[in-house]
Every structure is written in structure tokens, then in C-alpha cells.
Amino acid sequence: MGGTDICQRCGKEYIVCSGTQRYCEECSKIAIMEIDRNQGLEWYKKNADTYNPIRYDRRKVKKRKCSICGREFDPCGTALKVCSPECDRIRRREWQRKADAKRRGRKKPIDG
């Protein structure tokens, strides 16, 4: 430690700070990211046939039940909660009714 060595990535000399150091300070982060990426890709190649079915199953959009009529529908990858524009109108009316009822209970502020 404290001696000099040559970086395995760029060939520049650097001062050794630890016993396992192989890269200069500028190259160390990039080299570690490259190694990590390669190891991740190797793992994926070995385990893709067992990992992918689980992954694909999670990605599948399941049928949803309409919150108004209860009919099952395909949300087409969106966050829809209702099956049709008619059910959406009913849902919005219910939401508005609840919001209006909530506002009715409030007292108006008294001007000073």
C-alpha cells in the first residue's frame, strides 16, 4: 500500500490504497458498474427460463369487475374502474353527491 500500480482499464499510474485495488480513482466506478452489469446479464441468461414465466404472469392485465354494475371487463392496461361511459357517469354522480353532502355540513365563515 502506498506504492504505485497501473490501472487495468486505462493504463494510467495510480497510488494503491488497498490490497485488491485494480483501477485508478477515475475508472473504479465505471469498471465496477461494468462488472456488475455483466454479472447481472450472466445471471439473467442462466435463470431466464425460470424467471420469465413469473415475470410475464405479473405483467398480464387481469380482468376487473366494474365498481358500478359488477360486470367483468378488460381495462386495456389502464386504471379504469368502470366498464363503460354509462357506468362512469353513474360513478361521477355518486362521487359528486357525496362531495356535496360533505360540503352541506360546513358552516360559512363569519366576516368580521
Secondary structure, DSSP 8 states (H G I E B T S, - for coil): --SEEE-TTT--EEE--STT--S-HHHHHHHHHHHHHHHHHHHHHHHHHHHHHHHHHHHS---EE-TTT--EE--TTS---SSSHHHHHHHHHHHHHHHHHHHHTS------
